[in-house]
Amino acid sequence: MTERSQKEIWRLSPWLTLILLMANFVLMAWDARTESNQRVLRVWMQAIAGFFQSPISFLATTVTEYFHSYVELRGAASENERLKQRIHELEIKLQNAEQLALENEHLRELLALKKNYKGTILMASVIARDPSKWFGSVILNRGSLDGVKVNMPVITTGGVVGRVITVTPLTSQVMLLTDEKSGAGAIIGELGNSAALGVLRGTGKKDTLEMRYVSGNVEVQIGESVYTSGQDGIYPAGLKIGEVVEIKKGSSTTPHLIYVKPTADFGSIKEVAVLLYESQKIQQDGKTNP
């Protein structure tokens, strides 16, 4: 029993020695001081703590900056969306302002037309279109209570629009000059100084009219203006219709076939003027064929 105890002591003696040395080292380190009178052990502990604290601090700073950047980025994205929405709203307002300016200019031109025209003019607005033929007819917000009658001419600042074909107390329907069933007496050049008389008809297209029965012996040039001749008993003479854009020349026995581009914009008619005009022929006959 005694021998076993001695062997255990000899076996533990290196560890005991190491523990004593470590304890002595700790006591010496604890008691040891630097030149600045700081304990060496404390300095070592701060150094070890700093070794581990640096990467932790770096990681924490990186994560914090990442989240700050993410928050700022989300804020910038939200602000960007708000700015885009604001720009879109301003663009719409600008378009509306430009549209209002164009409409105001058009109304001023119509008012000027009303002052210059010797007869009576009734201002009207387009409230509907014939869906089956977009360039066939339109409905106006003026009717018989306003003095509108069948076959009264309708014009705009650009030129002739068409004629009234049906009337109700509050509205009236206008057959546009572009309709295939529409027609008007026309002359190329100044009335009284030109022999290029003919009949102008619609083609069903907003930008093309046909003029027929102009003598092939008469000289016609592209770009010349076309006016109403007054011979149809509906439109007064001298109203602008359009300009010549193409000529299929005739001969002494064959009339010209002339294509005319209307000066009225049939694709965007909104405000028009109804001429409260009845030719002497209409007044005498009491009626005309629509």
RODO-2510 file (C-alpha; in nm, 4 decimals, decimal comma):
residues 290
     n   res          X          Y          Z
     1     m     0,0000     0,0000     0,0000
     2     t     0,2937     0,2290     0,0869
     3     e     0,4840     0,1460    -0,2325
     4     r     0,1790     0,2237    -0,4407
     5     s     0,1419     0,5611    -0,2696
     6     q     0,5054     0,6498    -0,3416
     7     k     0,4668     0,5520    -0,7080
     8     e     0,1578     0,7716    -0,7346
     9     i     0,3491     1,0597    -0,5750
    10     w     0,6390     1,0155    -0,8209
    11     r     0,3890     1,0028    -1,1050
    12     l     0,2158     1,3221    -0,9952
    13     s     0,5307     1,5102    -0,9005
    14     p     0,5949     1,6542    -1,2551
    15     w     0,2416     1,7865    -1,2677
    16     l     0,2665     1,9275    -0,9196
    17     t     0,5932     2,0901    -1,0131
    18     l     0,4356     2,2386    -1,3269
    19     i     0,1417     2,3680    -1,1276
    20     l     0,3717     2,5258    -0,8728
    21     l     0,5819     2,6838    -1,1470
    22     m     0,2679     2,8194    -1,3165
    23     a     0,1391     2,9536    -0,9863
    24     n     0,4758     3,1130    -0,9200
    25     f     0,4747     3,2571    -1,2731
    26     v     0,1282     3,3998    -1,2250
    27     l     0,2259     3,5525    -0,8902
    28     m     0,5383     3,6990    -1,0421
    29     a     0,3435     3,8291    -1,3434
    30     w     0,0781     3,9707    -1,1190
    31     d     0,3312     4,1455    -0,9099
    32     a     0,5498     4,2501    -1,2038
    33     r     0,5047     4,6034    -1,3361
    34     t     0,6054     4,7902    -1,6471
    35     e     0,7981     5,1149    -1,6575
    36     s     0,4672     5,3008    -1,6555
    37     n     0,3790     5,1219    -1,3296
    38     q     0,1115     4,8998    -1,4978
    39     r     0,0821     4,5345    -1,4081
    40     v     0,2384     4,3116    -1,6756
    41     l    -0,0438     4,0573    -1,6474
    42     r    -0,3007     4,3250    -1,7182
    43     v    -0,1079     4,4408    -2,0196
    44     w    -0,0891     4,0839    -2,1508
    45     m    -0,4600     4,0291    -2,0940
    46     q    -0,5417     4,3514    -2,2814
    47     a    -0,3163     4,2418    -2,5662
    48     i    -0,4866     3,9010    -2,5870
    49     a    -0,8299     4,0647    -2,5659
    50     g    -0,7306     4,3117    -2,8374
    51     f    -0,6186     4,0259    -3,0603
    52     f    -0,9646     3,8717    -3,0454
    53     q    -1,1531     4,2036    -3,0300
    54     s    -1,0158     4,3443    -3,3585
    55     p    -1,1747     4,0930    -3,5965
    56     i    -1,4979     4,0965    -3,3937
    57     s    -1,5086     4,4755    -3,4101
    58     f    -1,4293     4,4655    -3,7822
    59     l    -1,7078     4,2141    -3,8420
    60     a    -1,9562     4,4147    -3,6366
    61     t    -1,8637     4,7374    -3,8191
    62     t    -1,8963     4,5665    -4,1585
    63     v    -2,2381     4,4239    -4,0740
    64     t    -2,3566     4,7592    -3,9389
    65     e    -2,2378     4,9447    -4,2490
    66     y    -2,4031     4,6826    -4,4700
    67     f    -2,7390     4,7308    -4,2996
    68     h    -2,7002     5,1091    -4,3130
    69     s    -2,6241     5,0858    -4,6862
    70     y    -2,9213     4,8544    -4,7376
    71     v    -3,1533     5,0939    -4,5555
    72     e    -3,0169     5,3903    -4,7543
    73     l    -3,0539     5,1952    -5,0785
    74     r    -3,4158     5,1111    -4,9986
    75     g    -3,4750     5,4751    -4,9159
    76     a    -3,3138     5,5836    -5,2429
    77     a    -3,5253     5,3315    -5,4364
    78     s    -3,8430     5,4631    -5,2725
    79     e    -3,7403     5,8206    -5,3455
    80     n    -3,6624     5,7234    -5,7048
    81     e    -4,0114     5,5767    -5,7447
    82     r    -4,1652     5,8925    -5,5980
    83     l    -3,9632     6,1067    -5,8398
    84     k    -4,0675     5,8892    -6,1355
    85     q    -4,4322     5,9225    -6,0321
    86     r    -4,3919     6,2988    -5,9972
    87     i    -4,2294     6,3243    -6,3415
    88     h    -4,5140     6,1190    -6,4893
    89     e    -4,7710     6,3497    -6,3285
    90     l    -4,5890     6,6585    -6,4580
    91     e    -4,5727     6,5106    -6,8090
    92     i    -4,9492     6,4519    -6,8010
    93     k    -5,0081     6,8082    -6,6798
    94     l    -4,7811     6,9412    -6,9540
    95     q    -4,9651     6,7407    -7,2194
    96     n    -5,2990     6,8647    -7,0856
    97     a    -5,1700     7,2228    -7,0868
    98     e    -5,0486     7,1866    -7,4458
    99     q    -5,3842     7,0354    -7,5475
   100     l    -5,5715     7,3204    -7,3796
   101     a    -5,3462     7,5719    -7,5533
   102     l    -5,4196     7,4121    -7,8912
   103     e    -5,7939     7,4071    -7,8213
   104     n    -5,7860     7,7710    -7,7108
   105     e    -5,5985     7,8658    -8,0260
   106     h    -5,8522     7,6764    -8,2352
   107     l    -6,1411     7,8539    -8,0597
   108     r    -5,9754     8,1918    -8,1202
   109     e    -5,9439     8,1062    -8,4888
   110     l    -6,3110     8,0085    -8,5011
   111     l    -6,4061     8,3356    -8,3334
   112     a    -6,1952     8,5238    -8,5877
   113     l    -6,3710     8,3279    -8,8632
   114     k    -6,7057     8,4282    -8,7143
   115     k    -6,6070     8,7944    -8,7245
   116     n    -6,4802     8,7798    -9,0836
   117     y    -6,7730     8,5811    -9,2254
   118     k    -7,0549     8,8062    -9,3404
   119     g    -7,3307     8,5583    -9,2592
   120     t    -7,4421     8,4137    -8,9268
   121     i    -7,2224     8,1485    -8,7662
   122     l    -7,3250     7,9125    -8,4862
   123     m    -7,0445     7,7570    -8,2812
   124     a    -7,0879     7,3842    -8,2088
   125     s    -6,8996     7,0913    -8,0555
   126     v    -6,8663     6,7364    -8,1835
   127     i    -7,0224     6,5042    -7,9246
   128     a    -7,0180     6,1731    -8,1145
   129     r    -6,9007     5,9975    -8,4292
   130     d    -7,0570     5,7300    -8,6433
   131     p    -6,8676     5,4171    -8,5281
   132     s    -6,9393     5,2321    -8,8525
   133     k    -6,7678     5,5007    -9,0614
   134     w    -6,5208     5,7056    -8,8617
   135     f    -6,4841     5,9599    -9,1402
   136     g    -6,8482     5,9415    -9,2490
   137     s    -7,0456     6,1584    -9,0060
   138     v    -7,0400     6,3314    -8,6686
   139     i    -7,3042     6,4487    -8,4204
   140     l    -7,3113     6,8113    -8,3024
   141     n    -7,4561     6,9543    -7,9834
   142     r    -7,6717     7,2015    -8,1780
   143     g    -8,0174     7,1385    -8,3253
   144     s    -8,3327     7,2987    -8,4572
   145     l    -8,3794     7,4978    -8,1352
   146     d    -8,0547     7,6750    -8,2240
   147     g    -8,1661     7,7439    -8,5808
   148     v    -7,9875     7,4514    -8,7479
   149     k    -8,1530     7,3144    -9,0635
   150     v    -8,0829     7,0335    -9,3080
   151     n    -7,8123     7,1073    -9,5699
   152     m    -7,6536     7,3902    -9,3732
   153     p    -7,2750     7,3927    -9,4265
   154     v    -7,0370     7,3083    -9,1434
   155     i    -6,6810     7,4411    -9,1463
   156     t    -6,3742     7,4634    -8,9277
   157     t    -6,0700     7,6908    -8,9367
   158     g    -5,9024     7,4543    -9,1815
   159     g    -6,1860     7,4450    -9,4304
   160     v    -6,5150     7,2777    -9,5166
   161     v    -6,6222     6,9888    -9,2905
   162     g    -6,9524     6,8841    -9,4480
   163     r    -7,3266     6,9514    -9,4370
   164     v    -7,6124     6,8840    -9,1975
   165     i    -7,8221     6,5840    -9,3034
   166     t    -8,0530     6,5293    -9,0037
   167     v    -8,1706     6,7586    -8,7264
   168     t    -8,3314     6,7055    -8,3863
   169     p    -8,4268     6,9805    -8,1399
   170     l    -8,0950     6,9486    -7,9531
   171     t    -7,8527     6,7782    -8,1941
   172     s    -7,7712     6,7483    -8,5612
   173     q    -7,5873     6,4969    -8,7773
   174     v    -7,3247     6,6128    -9,0241
   175     m    -7,2139     6,4154    -9,3287
   176     l    -6,8436     6,4782    -9,3649
   177     l    -6,7014     6,5843    -9,6980
   178     t    -6,4882     6,2684    -9,6909
   179     d    -6,7912     6,0386    -9,6998
   180     e    -6,8284     5,8496   -10,0287
   181     k    -7,1859     5,9801   -10,0691
   182     s    -7,0818     6,3394   -10,0091
   183     g    -7,0242     6,5968   -10,2828
   184     a    -6,9730     6,9668   -10,3452
   185     g    -6,9312     7,2032   -10,6373
   186     a    -6,5664     7,3100   -10,6465
   187     i    -6,3259     7,5313   -10,8343
   188     i    -5,9483     7,5303   -10,8524
   189     g    -5,8098     7,8802   -10,8064
   190     e    -5,9917     8,2076   -10,7572
   191     l    -6,3602     8,2159   -10,8366
   192     g    -6,4173     8,4328   -11,1442
   193     n    -6,0587     8,3957   -11,2653
   194     s    -6,0543     8,0181   -11,3161
   195     a    -6,2261     7,7813   -11,5547
   196     a    -6,1340     7,4712   -11,3536
   197     l    -6,4856     7,3950   -11,2353
   198     g    -6,5863     7,0478   -11,1270
   199     v    -6,7511     6,8270   -10,8672
   200     l    -6,5657     6,7159   -10,5589
   201     r    -6,6570     6,3848   -10,3906
   202     g    -6,5417     6,1952   -10,0812
   203     t    -6,3407     5,8736   -10,1016
   204     g    -6,4015     5,7369    -9,7517
   205     k    -6,0475     5,8424    -9,6522
   206     k    -5,9669     6,1311    -9,4220
   207     d    -5,6877     6,2719    -9,6382
   208     t    -5,8133     6,2273    -9,9952
   209     l    -6,0953     6,3810   -10,1995
   210     e    -6,1631     6,3363   -10,5697
   211     m    -6,2455     6,6158   -10,8109
   212     r    -6,4040     6,5164   -11,1421
   213     y    -6,5451     6,6810   -11,4568
   214     v    -6,2681     6,9410   -11,4834
   215     s    -6,2059     6,9963   -11,8544
   216     g    -5,8896     6,8341   -11,9838
   217     n    -5,8138     7,1556   -12,1719
   218     v    -5,7752     7,3515   -11,8478
   219     e    -5,4255     7,3772   -11,6993
   220     v    -5,4123     7,2562   -11,3389
   221     q    -5,1050     7,2592   -11,1134
   222     i    -5,0223     7,0568   -10,8028
   223     g    -5,0421     7,2732   -10,4923
   224     e    -5,3259     7,4943   -10,6180
   225     s    -5,6049     7,5680   -10,3715
   226     v    -5,9554     7,4307   -10,4144
   227     y    -6,2637     7,6291   -10,3060
   228     t    -6,6392     7,5838   -10,3108
   229     s    -6,7952     7,7207   -10,6289
   230     g    -7,1451     7,7794   -10,4873
   231     q    -7,3064     7,5964   -10,7808
   232     d    -7,4315     7,3046   -10,5681
   233     g    -7,6867     7,5227   -10,3886
   234     i    -7,5533     7,4137   -10,0468
   235     y    -7,2106     7,5658    -9,9840
   236     p    -7,1539     7,9369   -10,0382
   237     a    -6,8779     8,0194   -10,2866
   238     g    -6,5233     8,0793   -10,1703
   239     l    -6,4918     7,8351    -9,8783
   240     k    -6,1523     7,6623    -9,8655
   241     i    -6,1679     7,2857    -9,9277
   242     g    -5,8102     7,1730    -9,9807
   243     e    -5,5135     7,1616   -10,2170
   244     v    -5,4357     6,9635   -10,5305
   245     v    -5,1903     6,6796   -10,4593
   246     e    -5,2193     6,4612   -10,7707
   247     i    -5,3481     6,4975   -11,1255
   248     k    -5,4370     6,2302   -11,3770
   249     k    -5,4370     6,4485   -11,6838
   250     g    -5,7186     6,4309   -11,9303
   251     s    -5,7470     6,5505   -12,2873
   252     s    -5,9756     6,7606   -12,5028
   253     t    -6,2349     6,4823   -12,4793
   254     t    -6,1518     6,3404   -12,1372
   255     p    -6,1702     6,5394   -11,8111
   256     h    -5,8949     6,5459   -11,5520
   257     l    -5,9122     6,3236   -11,2428
   258     i    -5,7769     6,5356   -10,9600
   259     y    -5,6955     6,4290   -10,6052
   260     v    -5,7334     6,6887   -10,3336
   261     k    -5,6009     6,6856    -9,9789
   262     p    -5,8533     6,8554    -9,7472
   263     t    -5,7219     7,1340    -9,5266
   264     a    -5,9680     7,0458    -9,2463
   265     d    -5,8294     6,7863    -9,0057
   266     f    -6,1085     6,5266    -9,0122
   267     g    -5,9245     6,3017    -8,7660
   268     s    -5,9433     6,5478    -8,4754
   269     i    -6,2532     6,7598    -8,5268
   270     k    -6,3829     6,8912    -8,1935
   271     e    -6,5107     7,2446    -8,2448
   272     v    -6,6860     7,3526    -8,5656
   273     a    -6,8981     7,6353    -8,7003
   274     v    -7,2413     7,5874    -8,8578
   275     l    -7,3181     7,8442    -9,1254
   276     l    -7,6821     7,9450    -9,0810
   277     y    -7,6943     7,9809    -9,4555
   278     e    -7,9620     7,8937    -9,7055
   279     s    -7,9027     7,9590   -10,0750
   280     q    -8,1720     8,1312   -10,2795
   281     k    -8,2340     7,8013   -10,4577
   282     i    -8,3104     7,6274   -10,1274
   283     q    -8,5333     7,9109   -10,0166
   284     q    -8,7274     7,8990   -10,3425
   285     d    -8,7619     7,5213   -10,3581
   286     g    -8,8257     7,4826    -9,9855
   287     k    -8,6231     7,1642    -9,9877
   288     t    -8,3151     6,9959   -10,1379
   289     n    -8,2137     6,6415   -10,1939
   290     p    -7,9763     6,5391    -9,9106
***
